[in-house]
Amino acid sequence: MREALIDTLTTDAGPAPDATLATRALALDATLSDADPATVPLRPVETAILRDWLRQLAH
């Protein structure tokens, strides 16, 4: 999960034509929301901060 998260945040590949930063941020937030906390390699406080940042990016 951590590698996928880092790849998602740092990949230079351009988004799909209809994808926006807000859409991608919301998608990643939803993925984190649906993930089993035991499988997320972040502490709960780190996950909460990341989700807050993603929601801010979506606005």
mmCIF file of the N, C-alpha and C atoms, coordinates in Angstrom:
data_MODEL
# 
_entry.id   MODEL 
# 
loop_
_atom_site.group_PDB 
_atom_site.id 
_atom_site.type_symbol 
_atom_site.label_atom_id 
_atom_site.label_alt_id 
_atom_site.label_comp_id 
_atom_site.label_asym_id 
_atom_site.label_entity_id 
_atom_site.label_seq_id 
_atom_site.pdbx_PDB_ins_code 
_atom_site.Cartn_x 
_atom_site.Cartn_y 
_atom_site.Cartn_z 
_atom_site.occupancy 
_atom_site.B_iso_or_equiv 
_atom_site.pdbx_formal_charge 
_atom_site.auth_seq_id 
_atom_site.auth_comp_id 
_atom_site.auth_asym_id 
_atom_site.auth_atom_id 
_atom_site.pdbx_PDB_model_num 
ATOM 1   N N  . MET A 1 1  ? 0.825   -1.168 0.000   1.00 0.00 ? 1  MET A N  1 
ATOM 2   C CA . MET A 1 1  ? 0.000   0.000  0.000   1.00 0.00 ? 1  MET A CA 1 
ATOM 3   C C  . MET A 1 1  ? 0.883   1.250  0.000   1.00 0.00 ? 1  MET A C  1 
ATOM 4   N N  . ARG A 1 2  ? 1.925   1.242  0.837   1.00 0.00 ? 2  ARG A N  1 
ATOM 5   C CA . ARG A 1 2  ? 2.778   2.438  0.902   1.00 0.00 ? 2  ARG A CA 1 
ATOM 6   C C  . ARG A 1 2  ? 3.427   2.705  -0.446  1.00 0.00 ? 2  ARG A C  1 
ATOM 7   N N  . GLU A 1 3  ? 3.953   1.644  -1.098  1.00 0.00 ? 3  GLU A N  1 
ATOM 8   C CA . GLU A 1 3  ? 4.582   1.855  -2.405  1.00 0.00 ? 3  GLU A CA 1 
ATOM 9   C C  . GLU A 1 3  ? 3.566   2.358  -3.421  1.00 0.00 ? 3  GLU A C  1 
ATOM 10  N N  . ALA A 1 4  ? 2.368   1.803  -3.403  1.00 0.00 ? 4  ALA A N  1 
ATOM 11  C CA . ALA A 1 4  ? 1.323   2.251  -4.328  1.00 0.00 ? 4  ALA A CA 1 
ATOM 12  C C  . ALA A 1 4  ? 0.970   3.702  -4.057  1.00 0.00 ? 4  ALA A C  1 
ATOM 13  N N  . LEU A 1 5  ? 0.901   4.069  -2.792  1.00 0.00 ? 5  LEU A N  1 
ATOM 14  C CA . LEU A 1 5  ? 0.590   5.447  -2.423  1.00 0.00 ? 5  LEU A CA 1 
ATOM 15  C C  . LEU A 1 5  ? 1.684   6.395  -2.900  1.00 0.00 ? 5  LEU A C  1 
ATOM 16  N N  . ILE A 1 6  ? 2.929   6.034  -2.657  1.00 0.00 ? 6  ILE A N  1 
ATOM 17  C CA . ILE A 1 6  ? 4.044   6.880  -3.084  1.00 0.00 ? 6  ILE A CA 1 
ATOM 18  C C  . ILE A 1 6  ? 4.077   6.981  -4.598  1.00 0.00 ? 6  ILE A C  1 
ATOM 19  N N  . ASP A 1 7  ? 3.861   5.857  -5.291  1.00 0.00 ? 7  ASP A N  1 
ATOM 20  C CA . ASP A 1 7  ? 3.834   5.882  -6.759  1.00 0.00 ? 7  ASP A CA 1 
ATOM 21  C C  . ASP A 1 7  ? 2.726   6.788  -7.270  1.00 0.00 ? 7  ASP A C  1 
ATOM 22  N N  . THR A 1 8  ? 1.570   6.719  -6.638  1.00 0.00 ? 8  THR A N  1 
ATOM 23  C CA . THR A 1 8  ? 0.443   7.553  -7.052  1.00 0.00 ? 8  THR A CA 1 
ATOM 24  C C  . THR A 1 8  ? 0.761   9.031  -6.884  1.00 0.00 ? 8  THR A C  1 
ATOM 25  N N  . LEU A 1 9  ? 1.441   9.369  -5.808  1.00 0.00 ? 9  LEU A N  1 
ATOM 26  C CA . LEU A 1 9  ? 1.732   10.768 -5.526  1.00 0.00 ? 9  LEU A CA 1 
ATOM 27  C C  . LEU A 1 9  ? 2.925   11.312 -6.314  1.00 0.00 ? 9  LEU A C  1 
ATOM 28  N N  . THR A 1 10 ? 3.812   10.429 -6.767  1.00 0.00 ? 10 THR A N  1 
ATOM 29  C CA . THR A 1 10 ? 5.041   10.912 -7.389  1.00 0.00 ? 10 THR A CA 1 
ATOM 30  C C  . THR A 1 10 ? 5.201   10.560 -8.860  1.00 0.00 ? 10 THR A C  1 
ATOM 31  N N  . THR A 1 11 ? 4.291   9.844  -9.431  1.00 0.00 ? 11 THR A N  1 
ATOM 32  C CA . THR A 1 11 ? 4.404   9.446  -10.835 1.00 0.00 ? 11 THR A CA 1 
ATOM 33  C C  . THR A 1 11 ? 4.241   10.649 -11.742 1.00 0.00 ? 11 THR A C  1 
ATOM 34  N N  . ASP A 1 12 ? 5.118   10.744 -12.746 1.00 0.00 ? 12 ASP A N  1 
ATOM 35  C CA . ASP A 1 12 ? 5.056   11.843 -13.698 1.00 0.00 ? 12 ASP A CA 1 
ATOM 36  C C  . ASP A 1 12 ? 4.047   11.604 -14.814 1.00 0.00 ? 12 ASP A C  1 
ATOM 37  N N  . ALA A 1 13 ? 3.522   10.404 -14.889 1.00 0.00 ? 13 ALA A N  1 
ATOM 38  C CA . ALA A 1 13 ? 2.562   10.103 -15.955 1.00 0.00 ? 13 ALA A CA 1 
ATOM 39  C C  . ALA A 1 13 ? 1.358   11.039 -15.838 1.00 0.00 ? 13 ALA A C  1 
ATOM 40  N N  . GLY A 1 14 ? 0.930   11.561 -16.954 1.00 0.00 ? 14 GLY A N  1 
ATOM 41  C CA . GLY A 1 14 ? -0.208  12.469 -16.946 1.00 0.00 ? 14 GLY A CA 1 
ATOM 42  C C  . GLY A 1 14 ? -1.500  11.738 -16.641 1.00 0.00 ? 14 GLY A C  1 
ATOM 43  N N  . PRO A 1 15 ? -2.439  12.441 -16.043 1.00 0.00 ? 15 PRO A N  1 
ATOM 44  C CA . PRO A 1 15 ? -3.722  11.817 -15.724 1.00 0.00 ? 15 PRO A CA 1 
ATOM 45  C C  . PRO A 1 15 ? -4.529  11.574 -16.993 1.00 0.00 ? 15 PRO A C  1 
ATOM 46  N N  . ALA A 1 16 ? -5.535  10.742 -16.864 1.00 0.00 ? 16 ALA A N  1 
ATOM 47  C CA . ALA A 1 16 ? -6.456  10.515 -17.979 1.00 0.00 ? 16 ALA A CA 1 
ATOM 48  C C  . ALA A 1 16 ? -7.077  11.864 -18.342 1.00 0.00 ? 16 ALA A C  1 
ATOM 49  N N  . PRO A 1 17 ? -7.484  12.052 -19.589 1.00 0.00 ? 17 PRO A N  1 
ATOM 50  C CA . PRO A 1 17 ? -7.989  13.344 -20.026 1.00 0.00 ? 17 PRO A CA 1 
ATOM 51  C C  . PRO A 1 17 ? -9.090  13.947 -19.147 1.00 0.00 ? 17 PRO A C  1 
ATOM 52  N N  . ASP A 1 18 ? -9.962  13.104 -18.598 1.00 0.00 ? 18 ASP A N  1 
ATOM 53  C CA . ASP A 1 18 ? -11.050 13.664 -17.790 1.00 0.00 ? 18 ASP A CA 1 
ATOM 54  C C  . ASP A 1 18 ? -10.737 13.682 -16.300 1.00 0.00 ? 18 ASP A C  1 
ATOM 55  N N  . ALA A 1 19 ? -9.547  13.206 -15.903 1.00 0.00 ? 19 ALA A N  1 
ATOM 56  C CA . ALA A 1 19 ? -9.181  13.183 -14.498 1.00 0.00 ? 19 ALA A CA 1 
ATOM 57  C C  . ALA A 1 19 ? -8.648  14.549 -14.069 1.00 0.00 ? 19 ALA A C  1 
ATOM 58  N N  . THR A 1 20 ? -9.038  14.967 -12.917 1.00 0.00 ? 20 THR A N  1 
ATOM 59  C CA . THR A 1 20 ? -8.543  16.212 -12.348 1.00 0.00 ? 20 THR A CA 1 
ATOM 60  C C  . THR A 1 20 ? -7.870  15.904 -11.028 1.00 0.00 ? 20 THR A C  1 
ATOM 61  N N  . LEU A 1 21 ? -7.167  16.867 -10.513 1.00 0.00 ? 21 LEU A N  1 
ATOM 62  C CA . LEU A 1 21 ? -6.531  16.695 -9.215  1.00 0.00 ? 21 LEU A CA 1 
ATOM 63  C C  . LEU A 1 21 ? -7.569  16.350 -8.162  1.00 0.00 ? 21 LEU A C  1 
ATOM 64  N N  . ALA A 1 22 ? -8.702  17.041 -8.194  1.00 0.00 ? 22 ALA A N  1 
ATOM 65  C CA . ALA A 1 22 ? -9.756  16.789 -7.216  1.00 0.00 ? 22 ALA A CA 1 
ATOM 66  C C  . ALA A 1 22 ? -10.278 15.358 -7.329  1.00 0.00 ? 22 ALA A C  1 
ATOM 67  N N  . THR A 1 23 ? -10.466 14.894 -8.544  1.00 0.00 ? 23 THR A N  1 
ATOM 68  C CA . THR A 1 23 ? -10.964 13.539 -8.757  1.00 0.00 ? 23 THR A CA 1 
ATOM 69  C C  . THR A 1 23 ? -9.971  12.514 -8.230  1.00 0.00 ? 23 THR A C  1 
ATOM 70  N N  . ARG A 1 24 ? -8.709  12.735 -8.510  1.00 0.00 ? 24 ARG A N  1 
ATOM 71  C CA . ARG A 1 24 ? -7.680  11.802 -8.050  1.00 0.00 ? 24 ARG A CA 1 
ATOM 72  C C  . ARG A 1 24 ? -7.548  11.827 -6.534  1.00 0.00 ? 24 ARG A C  1 
ATOM 73  N N  . ALA A 1 25 ? -7.630  13.008 -5.943  1.00 0.00 ? 25 ALA A N  1 
ATOM 74  C CA . ALA A 1 25 ? -7.549  13.119 -4.484  1.00 0.00 ? 25 ALA A CA 1 
ATOM 75  C C  . ALA A 1 25 ? -8.724  12.403 -3.828  1.00 0.00 ? 25 ALA A C  1 
ATOM 76  N N  . LEU A 1 26 ? -9.913  12.597 -4.374  1.00 0.00 ? 26 LEU A N  1 
ATOM 77  C CA . LEU A 1 26 ? -11.088 11.927 -3.817  1.00 0.00 ? 26 LEU A CA 1 
ATOM 78  C C  . LEU A 1 26 ? -11.009 10.415 -3.991  1.00 0.00 ? 26 LEU A C  1 
ATOM 79  N N  . ALA A 1 27 ? -10.466 9.968  -5.104  1.00 0.00 ? 27 ALA A N  1 
ATOM 80  C CA . ALA A 1 27 ? -10.327 8.533  -5.334  1.00 0.00 ? 27 ALA A CA 1 
ATOM 81  C C  . ALA A 1 27 ? -9.355  7.913  -4.328  1.00 0.00 ? 27 ALA A C  1 
ATOM 82  N N  . LEU A 1 28 ? -8.247  8.579  -4.087  1.00 0.00 ? 28 LEU A N  1 
ATOM 83  C CA . LEU A 1 28 ? -7.285  8.065  -3.119  1.00 0.00 ? 28 LEU A CA 1 
ATOM 84  C C  . LEU A 1 28 ? -7.870  8.111  -1.711  1.00 0.00 ? 28 LEU A C  1 
ATOM 85  N N  . ASP A 1 29 ? -8.601  9.160  -1.385  1.00 0.00 ? 29 ASP A N  1 
ATOM 86  C CA . ASP A 1 29 ? -9.263  9.254  -0.085  1.00 0.00 ? 29 ASP A CA 1 
ATOM 87  C C  . ASP A 1 29 ? -10.253 8.099  0.086   1.00 0.00 ? 29 ASP A C  1 
ATOM 88  N N  . ALA A 1 30 ? -11.024 7.815  -0.949  1.00 0.00 ? 30 ALA A N  1 
ATOM 89  C CA . ALA A 1 30 ? -11.988 6.710  -0.882  1.00 0.00 ? 30 ALA A CA 1 
ATOM 90  C C  . ALA A 1 30 ? -11.276 5.376  -0.703  1.00 0.00 ? 30 ALA A C  1 
ATOM 91  N N  . THR A 1 31 ? -10.139 5.207  -1.379  1.00 0.00 ? 31 THR A N  1 
ATOM 92  C CA . THR A 1 31 ? -9.369  3.974  -1.241  1.00 0.00 ? 31 THR A CA 1 
ATOM 93  C C  . THR A 1 31 ? -8.885  3.810  0.188   1.00 0.00 ? 31 THR A C  1 
ATOM 94  N N  . LEU A 1 32 ? -8.383  4.881  0.761   1.00 0.00 ? 32 LEU A N  1 
ATOM 95  C CA . LEU A 1 32 ? -7.936  4.816  2.160   1.00 0.00 ? 32 LEU A CA 1 
ATOM 96  C C  . LEU A 1 32 ? -9.101  4.550  3.093   1.00 0.00 ? 32 LEU A C  1 
ATOM 97  N N  . SER A 1 33 ? -10.236 5.133  2.799   1.00 0.00 ? 33 SER A N  1 
ATOM 98  C CA . SER A 1 33 ? -11.424 4.944  3.633   1.00 0.00 ? 33 SER A CA 1 
ATOM 99  C C  . SER A 1 33 ? -11.879 3.494  3.621   1.00 0.00 ? 33 SER A C  1 
ATOM 100 N N  . ASP A 1 34 ? -11.801 2.856  2.456   1.00 0.00 ? 34 ASP A N  1 
ATOM 101 C CA . ASP A 1 34 ? -12.266 1.479  2.306   1.00 0.00 ? 34 ASP A CA 1 
ATOM 102 C C  . ASP A 1 34 ? -11.236 0.442  2.750   1.00 0.00 ? 34 ASP A C  1 
ATOM 103 N N  . ALA A 1 35 ? -9.997  0.863  2.924   1.00 0.00 ? 35 ALA A N  1 
ATOM 104 C CA . ALA A 1 35 ? -8.929  -0.077 3.254   1.00 0.00 ? 35 ALA A CA 1 
ATOM 105 C C  . ALA A 1 35 ? -9.045  -0.558 4.697   1.00 0.00 ? 35 ALA A C  1 
ATOM 106 N N  . ASP A 1 36 ? -8.645  -1.800 4.888   1.00 0.00 ? 36 ASP A N  1 
ATOM 107 C CA . ASP A 1 36 ? -8.571  -2.359 6.233   1.00 0.00 ? 36 ASP A CA 1 
ATOM 108 C C  . ASP A 1 36 ? -7.412  -1.665 6.949   1.00 0.00 ? 36 ASP A C  1 
ATOM 109 N N  . PRO A 1 37 ? -7.684  -0.996 8.075   1.00 0.00 ? 37 PRO A N  1 
ATOM 110 C CA . PRO A 1 37 ? -6.609  -0.277 8.770   1.00 0.00 ? 37 PRO A CA 1 
ATOM 111 C C  . PRO A 1 37 ? -5.392  -1.139 9.080   1.00 0.00 ? 37 PRO A C  1 
ATOM 112 N N  . ALA A 1 38 ? -5.591  -2.430 9.245   1.00 0.00 ? 38 ALA A N  1 
ATOM 113 C CA . ALA A 1 38 ? -4.470  -3.323 9.539   1.00 0.00 ? 38 ALA A CA 1 
ATOM 114 C C  . ALA A 1 38 ? -3.536  -3.468 8.341   1.00 0.00 ? 38 ALA A C  1 
ATOM 115 N N  . THR A 1 39 ? -4.030  -3.169 7.137   1.00 0.00 ? 39 THR A N  1 
ATOM 116 C CA . THR A 1 39 ? -3.194  -3.321 5.942   1.00 0.00 ? 39 THR A CA 1 
ATOM 117 C C  . THR A 1 39 ? -2.572  -2.004 5.484   1.00 0.00 ? 39 THR A C  1 
ATOM 118 N N  . VAL A 1 40 ? -2.975  -0.901 6.071   1.00 0.00 ? 40 VAL A N  1 
ATOM 119 C CA . VAL A 1 40 ? -2.420  0.409  5.699   1.00 0.00 ? 40 VAL A CA 1 
ATOM 120 C C  . VAL A 1 40 ? -1.139  0.619  6.503   1.00 0.00 ? 40 VAL A C  1 
ATOM 121 N N  . PRO A 1 41 ? -0.005  0.812  5.824   1.00 0.00 ? 41 PRO A N  1 
ATOM 122 C CA . PRO A 1 41 ? 1.270   0.921  6.534   1.00 0.00 ? 41 PRO A CA 1 
ATOM 123 C C  . PRO A 1 41 ? 1.520   2.300  7.144   1.00 0.00 ? 41 PRO A C  1 
ATOM 124 N N  . LEU A 1 42 ? 0.467   2.974  7.483   1.00 0.00 ? 42 LEU A N  1 
ATOM 125 C CA . LEU A 1 42 ? 0.569   4.265  8.146   1.00 0.00 ? 42 LEU A CA 1 
ATOM 126 C C  . LEU A 1 42 ? -0.102  4.167  9.506   1.00 0.00 ? 42 LEU A C  1 
ATOM 127 N N  . ARG A 1 43 ? 0.390   4.963  10.439  1.00 0.00 ? 43 ARG A N  1 
ATOM 128 C CA . ARG A 1 43 ? -0.294  5.026  11.731  1.00 0.00 ? 43 ARG A CA 1 
ATOM 129 C C  . ARG A 1 43 ? -1.621  5.738  11.525  1.00 0.00 ? 43 ARG A C  1 
ATOM 130 N N  . PRO A 1 44 ? -2.599  5.499  12.395  1.00 0.00 ? 44 PRO A N  1 
ATOM 131 C CA . PRO A 1 44 ? -3.907  6.139  12.241  1.00 0.00 ? 44 PRO A CA 1 
ATOM 132 C C  . PRO A 1 44 ? -3.826  7.662  12.120  1.00 0.00 ? 44 PRO A C  1 
ATOM 133 N N  . VAL A 1 45 ? -2.951  8.288  12.889  1.00 0.00 ? 45 VAL A N  1 
ATOM 134 C CA . VAL A 1 45 ? -2.830  9.741  12.818  1.00 0.00 ? 45 VAL A CA 1 
ATOM 135 C C  . VAL A 1 45 ? -2.272  10.176 11.458  1.00 0.00 ? 45 VAL A C  1 
ATOM 136 N N  . GLU A 1 46 ? -1.350  9.401  10.898  1.00 0.00 ? 46 GLU A N  1 
ATOM 137 C CA . GLU A 1 46 ? -0.810  9.715  9.577   1.00 0.00 ? 46 GLU A CA 1 
ATOM 138 C C  . GLU A 1 46 ? -1.882  9.561  8.496   1.00 0.00 ? 46 GLU A C  1 
ATOM 139 N N  . THR A 1 47 ? -2.675  8.517  8.623   1.00 0.00 ? 47 THR A N  1 
ATOM 140 C CA . THR A 1 47 ? -3.766  8.311  7.671   1.00 0.00 ? 47 THR A CA 1 
ATOM 141 C C  . THR A 1 47 ? -4.769  9.456  7.757   1.00 0.00 ? 47 THR A C  1 
ATOM 142 N N  . ALA A 1 48 ? -5.075  9.888  8.964   1.00 0.00 ? 48 ALA A N  1 
ATOM 143 C CA . ALA A 1 48 ? -6.025  10.997 9.147   1.00 0.00 ? 48 ALA A CA 1 
ATOM 144 C C  . ALA A 1 48 ? -5.489  12.281 8.523   1.00 0.00 ? 48 ALA A C  1 
ATOM 145 N N  . ILE A 1 49 ? -4.206  12.563 8.710   1.00 0.00 ? 49 ILE A N  1 
ATOM 146 C CA . ILE A 1 49 ? -3.604  13.764 8.119   1.00 0.00 ? 49 ILE A CA 1 
ATOM 147 C C  . ILE A 1 49 ? -3.624  13.680 6.601   1.00 0.00 ? 49 ILE A C  1 
ATOM 148 N N  . LEU A 1 50 ? -3.235  12.525 6.063   1.00 0.00 ? 50 LEU A N  1 
ATOM 149 C CA . LEU A 1 50 ? -3.239  12.349 4.612   1.00 0.00 ? 50 LEU A CA 1 
ATOM 150 C C  . LEU A 1 50 ? -4.640  12.521 4.055   1.00 0.00 ? 50 LEU A C  1 
ATOM 151 N N  . ARG A 1 51 ? -5.649  11.953 4.711   1.00 0.00 ? 51 ARG A N  1 
ATOM 152 C CA . ARG A 1 51 ? -7.023  12.079 4.230   1.00 0.00 ? 51 ARG A CA 1 
ATOM 153 C C  . ARG A 1 51 ? -7.481  13.538 4.297   1.00 0.00 ? 51 ARG A C  1 
ATOM 154 N N  . ASP A 1 52 ? -7.061  14.263 5.316   1.00 0.00 ? 52 ASP A N  1 
ATOM 155 C CA . ASP A 1 52 ? -7.408  15.681 5.409   1.00 0.00 ? 52 ASP A CA 1 
ATOM 156 C C  . ASP A 1 52 ? -6.781  16.458 4.253   1.00 0.00 ? 52 ASP A C  1 
ATOM 157 N N  . TRP A 1 53 ? -5.526  16.192 3.956   1.00 0.00 ? 53 TRP A N  1 
ATOM 158 C CA . TRP A 1 53 ? -4.859  16.856 2.830   1.00 0.00 ? 53 TRP A CA 1 
ATOM 159 C C  . TRP A 1 53 ? -5.552  16.537 1.516   1.00 0.00 ? 53 TRP A C  1 
ATOM 160 N N  . LEU A 1 54 ? -5.927  15.272 1.346   1.00 0.00 ? 54 LEU A N  1 
ATOM 161 C CA . LEU A 1 54 ? -6.609  14.882 0.101   1.00 0.00 ? 54 LEU A CA 1 
ATOM 162 C C  . LEU A 1 54 ? -7.939  15.614 -0.041  1.00 0.00 ? 54 LEU A C  1 
ATOM 163 N N  . ARG A 1 55 ? -8.664  15.741 1.038   1.00 0.00 ? 55 ARG A N  1 
ATOM 164 C CA . ARG A 1 55 ? -9.945  16.472 0.974   1.00 0.00 ? 55 ARG A CA 1 
ATOM 165 C C  . ARG A 1 55 ? -9.709  17.947 0.651   1.00 0.00 ? 55 ARG A C  1 
ATOM 166 N N  . GLN A 1 56 ? -8.631  18.515 1.189   1.00 0.00 ? 56 GLN A N  1 
ATOM 167 C CA . GLN A 1 56 ? -8.326  19.913 0.873   1.00 0.00 ? 56 GLN A CA 1 
ATOM 168 C C  . GLN A 1 56 ? -7.964  20.068 -0.610  1.00 0.00 ? 56 GLN A C  1 
ATOM 169 N N  . LEU A 1 57 ? -7.232  19.121 -1.151  1.00 0.00 ? 57 LEU A N  1 
ATOM 170 C CA . LEU A 1 57 ? -6.888  19.153 -2.572  1.00 0.00 ? 57 LEU A CA 1 
ATOM 171 C C  . LEU A 1 57 ? -8.130  19.044 -3.440  1.00 0.00 ? 57 LEU A C  1 
ATOM 172 N N  . ALA A 1 58 ? -9.138  18.361 -2.950  1.00 0.00 ? 58 ALA A N  1 
ATOM 173 C CA . ALA A 1 58 ? -10.353 18.145 -3.723  1.00 0.00 ? 58 ALA A CA 1 
ATOM 174 C C  . ALA A 1 58 ? -11.231 19.382 -3.788  1.00 0.00 ? 58 ALA A C  1 
ATOM 175 N N  . HIS A 1 59 ? -10.942 20.357 -2.976  1.00 0.00 ? 59 HIS A N  1 
ATOM 176 C CA . HIS A 1 59 ? -11.780 21.580 -2.978  1.00 0.00 ? 59 HIS A CA 1 
ATOM 177 C C  . HIS A 1 59 ? -11.149 22.704 -3.737  1.00 0.00 ? 59 HIS A C  1 
# 
